[in-house]
Amino acid sequence: MTLLPRSLNPRSSKRLPRWISPRYMVLAILCLVASVHGSALAGENTSVHELPSLRARAEIIDTVLEERINNVLPMIMERSDVDLWVVMSREYNEDPVLKTLLPADWMSARRHTMLVMHNPGEGAPIEALAVSRYGVGDLFTQAWNKEEQPDQWAALAKVIAERSPEVIAINKDAHFALADGMSASEYEQFIAVLTAEQREKLVSSRALAIGWLETRSESELKIFRQLVGIGHELIARAFSNEVVTPGVTTTDDIAWWLREQSAALNMGNWFHPSVSLQRFDNTEFDQITAFSNSVDENVIYPGDLLHVDFGLSYLRLHTDQQQHAYVLKPNETNVPESLVNALAQGNLLQDILMDGFETGITGNALLAQSLEQASEAGLKPTIYTHPLGLHGHAAGPTIGMWDAQEGVPVVGDYPVYPNTAYSIELNVAVNIPEWDNQEIRIMLEEDAFFDGESIEFLSGRQTQLHVIEAN
């Protein structure tokens, strides 16, 4: 059987309803952080004073999950023309979608966790069921009693048969890894317990799984803004004399400082921070080296242009940020004008890309038109923007890759939907006259939210280079 995704219709998407229940005021209280102004940011930043305890964070996660199941999931199931969705995982072999459905105190699937989400239609609430040995939090009703029915697969088949769905979606897809979480053995066993008629109703969950993962709720958006601001603050500290002593500090020192600061906040990093440098040495820029942090113990000296790639994980959301700093020479009081202009070109490329966002445009179309407009503006651009959310390189349309500027089949053909977040990631090549016209790259990455009509940075962006004194 060939599994095909249901048709996508981005222009039929609806705005998420506004939350008015006092229950969700807990988010504002528990996630409160203070505002400060960052000199390198055009926009509001956030300072870390006191973050919620791990127990309080679990309450936030579960509250947000309830919001998403009650509001996001029905809209996505309706948009995807799916009325029953089966998601399953065995312990330590988690489907990436299942991990986003589990309560906060579940670290993984247990034994064989099977979740069934059924949309009865006509505005009725989603029926969330757990065909599992253990109850799965308060949001999923346990639908299997092993003492009464020892066969878990038979219990699953019964749950499906009782609801007579028209369309049954499973996480099996050749192109989107995040929608391909059902293992081969699970698929074989699942098919075996279905009737011939039910097998004909099977479809890939591509549209449903990606839609569920990429769509942000109103509460998540508030958390996201705070999280991005925390990332900005940590980068500003890392790119200052608090951390950097020219002639002593290495790029690796900064990377590990960021890891330590993240851990001190009980936050995770979904990748090891990468700190690299460019300097006047006639070295040709290498993209792979810049992103892989392959040079260890690289001492930082006056005149260096530093770059960081840094991402936090908090309350199941992820950031992805890249910024630059300049180390002043002993006789300098300001950043060289050519580097100031180089950053301005990077900001211009950000503007060009973000101006092209609209509901329904595909990643490939957005990439192509942005590259054309940037070239017409005299820039030398490379765009490799990706969705952001419950994963770092998250679900949604791929908008270029640094080594695929012609576009990416299938994943680049996925459309832009409302209420989605993106890591606006790109670079411009610029020749620096003070460096004998040596070419450098301004590599920027800032996190933004698209509401269906406009896109904005979640907590400002870098418009001035961070400055480190020569000491």
C-alpha positions in Angstrom: 0.0 0.0 0.0 1.3 3.5 -0.9 0.6 6.1 1.7 -0.1 9.6 0.3 -0.6 12.8 2.2 -3.9 14.5 2.2 -4.2 17.6 0.1 -2.9 20.8 1.6 -5.0 24.0 1.6 -3.1 26.7 3.6 -5.6 29.4 2.8 -8.3 27.5 4.6 -6.4 27.8 7.9 -8.1 29.7 10.7 -6.8 32.0 13.4 -6.4 30.4 16.8 -9.1 31.5 19.2 -8.0 33.9 21.9 -7.7 32.5 25.4 -9.8 34.1 28.0 -9.8 31.5 30.8 -8.2 32.7 34.1 -6.5 29.2 34.2 -3.9 30.4 31.7 -2.9 33.4 33.8 -0.5 31.0 35.5 1.7 31.3 32.4 2.3 35.0 32.9 3.0 34.6 36.6 5.3 31.6 36.4 7.3 32.8 33.3 7.8 36.4 34.5 11.1 37.8 33.6 12.3 41.5 33.7 12.8 43.7 30.7 16.1 45.5 30.0 17.4 47.3 26.9 20.2 45.6 24.9 22.4 48.1 23.0 23.0 45.6 20.2 19.3 44.9 19.7 16.6 46.8 17.9 13.7 45.8 20.2 12.8 44.6 23.7 15.1 42.2 25.4 14.6 40.2 28.6 16.8 39.7 31.6 16.9 36.6 33.6 16.1 37.3 37.2 14.3 34.2 38.4 12.8 31.4 36.3 10.2 28.9 37.5 11.2 25.8 39.4 11.2 22.5 37.5 7.9 21.6 39.2 6.3 24.9 38.1 7.6 24.4 34.6 5.9 21.1 34.5 2.6 22.8 35.3 3.2 25.2 32.5 4.0 22.4 30.0 0.8 20.5 30.9 -1.3 23.7 30.7 0.1 24.5 27.3 -0.5 20.9 26.2 -4.1 21.1 27.2 -4.5 24.4 25.3 -2.9 22.8 22.2 -5.1 19.7 22.3 -8.3 21.6 22.9 -7.6 24.4 20.3 -4.7 23.6 17.9 -5.4 20.0 17.3 -9.1 20.3 16.2 -8.2 23.0 13.7 -5.3 21.0 12.3 -7.3 17.8 12.0 -10.1 19.6 10.2 -7.6 21.3 7.9 -6.0 18.0 7.1 -9.2 16.1 6.6 -8.3 13.5 9.2 -10.8 12.3 11.8 -8.6 9.7 13.6 -4.9 9.8 14.3 -2.8 7.0 15.8 0.6 7.8 17.3 2.6 5.1 19.0 6.1 4.4 20.4 8.0 1.8 22.3 10.1 2.9 25.3 13.3 4.6 24.2 12.3 4.6 20.5 10.0 7.6 20.6 8.1 9.0 17.7 9.1 12.7 17.6 5.4 13.6 17.6 4.5 11.4 20.6 7.1 13.2 22.7 5.1 16.4 22.2 1.9 14.8 23.4 3.2 13.3 26.7 2.7 15.1 30.0 5.7 16.8 31.6 6.4 14.0 34.1 6.7 11.4 31.3 10.3 11.3 30.2 9.6 8.8 27.5 7.0 6.3 26.3 6.4 3.5 28.7 6.4 -0.1 27.4 4.3 0.4 24.2 2.4 3.7 24.4 -0.4 4.1 21.9 -2.3 7.3 21.6 -5.5 7.8 19.5 -7.0 11.2 18.8 -10.5 11.2 17.3 -12.3 14.2 16.0 -16.1 13.5 16.1 -16.8 16.6 14.1 -19.6 19.1 14.3 -17.6 21.1 16.9 -17.4 18.3 19.4 -14.1 18.2 21.4 -11.3 16.0 20.5 -11.4 12.5 22.0 -7.9 11.7 23.3 -7.4 8.1 24.2 -4.5 6.1 25.6 -4.3 2.4 24.6 -1.6 1.9 27.2 -0.8 -0.1 30.2 -0.4 3.2 32.2 -2.6 6.2 32.2 -1.1 9.1 30.2 -1.7 12.2 32.3 -5.1 13.8 32.6 -5.6 14.6 29.0 -5.8 11.1 27.6 -8.5 8.7 28.8 -7.1 5.2 29.3 -8.8 2.9 26.8 -7.1 -0.5 27.6 -7.5 -2.8 30.6 -4.9 -5.6 30.2 -6.7 -7.8 32.7 -9.8 -7.7 30.5 -8.0 -7.8 27.2 -4.4 -9.1 27.3 -3.8 -8.2 23.6 -2.9 -4.5 23.3 -3.2 -4.6 19.5 -6.7 -6.1 19.7 -7.6 -3.3 22.1 -6.3 -0.7 19.6 -8.3 -2.3 16.8 -11.5 -2.2 18.9 -11.0 1.5 19.7 -10.7 2.2 16.0 -13.6 0.0 14.9 -15.9 1.6 17.5 -15.3 5.1 16.0 -15.7 4.1 12.3 -13.3 6.8 11.0 -13.3 7.9 7.4 -9.6 8.6 7.4 -6.9 7.1 9.6 -3.6 8.9 9.8 -0.3 7.3 10.9 3.1 8.8 11.2 4.7 7.4 8.0 6.3 9.7 5.5 9.2 9.4 3.1 10.2 13.1 3.1 9.4 14.7 6.5 11.4 12.9 9.3 9.2 14.4 12.0 6.1 12.7 10.4 7.8 9.4 10.0 7.9 8.1 13.6 6.1 4.8 13.2 8.7 2.0 13.1 8.6 -0.7 10.4 7.7 -3.5 12.9 4.9 -1.3 14.4 3.5 -0.7 10.9 3.5 -4.4 10.1 1.6 -5.2 13.3 -0.8 -2.3 12.9 -1.7 -3.4 9.3 -2.3 -6.9 10.5 -5.0 -6.0 13.0 -6.9 -3.7 10.6 -9.7 -4.9 8.3 -9.3 -4.6 4.5 -11.7 -1.7 4.6 -9.8 0.1 7.3 -6.5 -0.3 5.4 -8.0 1.6 2.5 -8.6 4.5 4.8 -4.9 4.8 5.9 -3.0 8.0 4.9 0.3 9.5 5.9 -0.1 12.0 8.7 2.2 14.5 6.9 -0.1 17.4 6.8 -1.5 16.7 10.3 1.8 15.9 12.0 3.6 18.9 10.5 0.6 21.2 11.2 0.5 20.0 14.9 4.2 20.5 15.4 4.5 23.9 13.6 1.5 25.7 14.9 2.1 27.9 18.0 -0.6 28.7 20.5 -1.1 32.0 22.1 0.5 30.9 25.4 3.5 29.4 23.5 4.1 32.7 21.8 4.4 34.5 25.1 6.9 31.9 26.3 8.8 32.1 23.0 9.3 35.9 23.2 10.8 35.5 26.7 13.0 32.6 25.7 14.4 34.4 22.7 15.1 37.4 24.9 17.1 35.2 27.3 19.1 33.9 24.4 19.9 37.5 23.4 21.0 38.4 26.9 23.4 35.4 27.1 24.9 36.2 23.7 25.5 39.8 24.8 27.3 38.7 27.9 29.3 36.1 26.0 30.4 38.8 23.5 31.6 41.2 26.2 34.7 41.7 28.4 32.8 39.8 31.1 33.8 36.7 29.2 36.4 37.6 26.6 39.9 38.7 27.4 41.7 39.3 24.1 44.9 37.3 23.7 43.7 34.8 26.4 40.1 33.7 25.7 39.4 31.1 23.0 36.3 30.5 20.9 35.9 27.2 22.7 35.9 29.1 26.0 32.9 31.1 24.9 31.1 28.1 23.7 31.5 26.3 27.0 30.6 29.4 28.9 27.2 29.5 27.1 26.7 25.8 27.9 27.4 26.4 31.6 25.1 29.4 31.7 22.3 27.4 30.1 22.8 24.6 32.6 22.7 27.1 35.5 19.2 28.2 34.3 18.1 24.6 34.1 17.8 25.1 30.3 19.0 22.7 27.6 20.9 23.3 24.4 19.7 21.3 21.4 23.2 21.6 19.9 26.6 22.6 21.2 27.2 26.3 20.7 29.5 27.2 17.8 31.8 30.2 18.1 34.0 31.0 15.2 36.1 34.0 14.0 37.1 35.8 10.9 40.2 38.0 10.8 42.5 39.8 8.3 44.6 36.9 7.2 43.6 36.3 3.5 41.9 33.1 4.6 39.1 32.0 2.3 35.7 31.6 4.1 34.6 28.0 4.5 31.0 27.4 5.4 31.4 23.9 6.8 34.2 25.1 9.2 32.2 28.1 10.3 29.2 25.9 11.3 31.0 22.9 12.7 33.2 24.8 15.2 36.1 22.6 14.0 38.9 24.8 15.3 39.5 24.2 19.0 41.4 26.6 21.3 41.4 29.4 18.8 42.6 32.4 20.7 40.7 35.7 20.2 42.8 38.8 19.3 42.0 42.5 18.7 40.7 43.0 15.2 38.8 39.7 15.1 35.2 39.5 13.9 33.4 36.8 16.1 30.4 34.8 15.3 28.2 32.6 17.5 25.5 30.1 16.8 23.5 29.3 19.9 20.2 27.6 20.7 18.2 27.1 24.0 15.6 24.5 24.9 13.0 25.5 27.5 9.4 24.5 28.1 9.6 22.3 25.0 10.4 25.3 22.7 13.7 25.9 21.0 15.6 29.0 19.9 18.3 29.4 17.2 20.4 32.6 17.1 23.5 33.9 15.4 25.1 37.2 16.0 28.5 38.9 15.6 31.0 40.8 17.7 34.1 42.9 16.9 37.2 43.1 19.1 38.6 46.6 19.1 42.2 47.2 18.4 44.1 49.2 21.0 44.0 52.4 18.9 40.3 52.0 17.9 37.2 53.5 19.6 34.7 52.4 17.1 33.9 49.4 14.8 35.4 49.9 11.3 32.8 51.5 9.0 33.1 48.6 6.5 32.0 46.1 9.1 29.2 48.4 10.2 28.0 48.5 6.5 28.5 44.7 6.2 26.0 44.1 9.1 23.6 46.5 7.5 23.7 44.4 4.4 22.8 41.4 6.5 19.9 43.3 8.0 18.7 44.2 4.5 18.7 40.6 3.4 16.6 39.8 6.5 14.1 42.5 5.5 13.9 41.2 1.9 13.2 37.6 3.0 10.6 38.6 5.7 8.8 40.9 3.3 8.0 37.9 1.2 6.2 35.9 3.8 2.5 35.3 3.1 0.1 32.5 3.8 0.3 29.8 1.1 3.7 30.6 -0.4 6.0 27.6 -0.5 9.5 27.6 0.9 11.0 27.2 -2.5 9.0 30.1 -4.0 9.9 32.3 -1.0 13.6 31.4 -1.4 13.7 32.1 -5.2 12.0 35.5 -5.0 14.1 36.6 -2.0 17.4 35.6 -3.7 16.3 37.5 -6.9 15.4 40.6 -5.0 18.6 40.5 -2.9 20.8 40.2 -6.1 18.9 43.1 -7.6 19.8 45.1 -4.5 23.5 44.3 -5.0 23.8 41.7 -2.3 25.6 38.4 -2.4 23.1 36.3 -0.5 22.7 32.8 0.8 19.4 31.9 2.5 18.8 28.8 4.7 15.9 29.6 6.9 14.0 26.9 8.7 10.9 26.6 11.0 11.3 26.7 14.7 9.3 25.4 17.6 9.0 22.1 19.3 12.3 21.1 17.6 15.2 23.3 16.6 15.2 22.4 12.9 11.5 22.1 13.2 8.4 21.1 11.2 7.3 23.2 8.3 8.6 24.6 5.0 12.4 24.5 4.3 13.4 27.9 2.9 16.7 27.0 1.3 19.8 25.2 2.5 23.3 26.7 2.4 24.3 24.0 -0.1 20.9 24.0 -2.0 20.2 27.5 -3.1 18.1 26.2 -6.0 15.5 24.9 -3.6 14.7 21.6 -1.9 12.2 19.2 -3.4 9.1 18.3 -1.3 10.1 19.8 2.0 10.6 23.1 0.2 7.3 22.8 -1.5 5.4 22.8 1.8 3.5 26.1 2.3 3.7 28.7 4.9 0.8 28.7 7.4 -0.3 31.2 10.0 0.8 31.1 13.6 4.2 29.6 12.8 7.7 30.5 13.9 10.9 30.6 11.9 14.6 31.0 12.4 15.5 33.7 9.8 18.9 32.3 9.0 21.1 33.6 6.2 24.4 35.3 5.3 25.8 37.9 2.9 29.3 37.9 1.4 31.0 41.3 1.8 34.5 42.5 0.8 36.3 44.5 3.5 38.5 47.3 2.1 40.5 47.5 5.3 41.3 43.8 5.0 42.7 44.1 1.4 39.2 43.5 0.1 39.1 40.1 1.8 35.7 38.5 1.6 33.9 37.8 4.9 30.4 36.5 5.7 27.9 38.2 7.9 25.9 35.2 9.2 22.7 36.2 11.0 20.0 34.1 12.6 17.1 35.6 14.5 13.8 34.1 15.5 10.5 35.4 14.2 6.7 34.7 14.3 4.3 34.8 11.3 0.6 35.4 12.3 -0.8 34.9 8.8 -0.5 38.5 7.7 2.8 39.8 8.9 6.0 38.5 10.4 8.0 40.0 13.3 11.1 39.2 15.3 10.2 37.7 18.6 12.6 39.8 20.6 14.3 42.2 18.2 17.4 41.6 16.1 21.1 42.6 16.0 21.6 45.9 14.2 24.9 46.8 15.8 27.9 44.6 16.4 28.7 43.7 20.0 31.9 45.4 20.9 34.7 43.9 23.0 37.4 46.2 24.4 41.0 45.5 23.6 41.9 45.9 27.3 
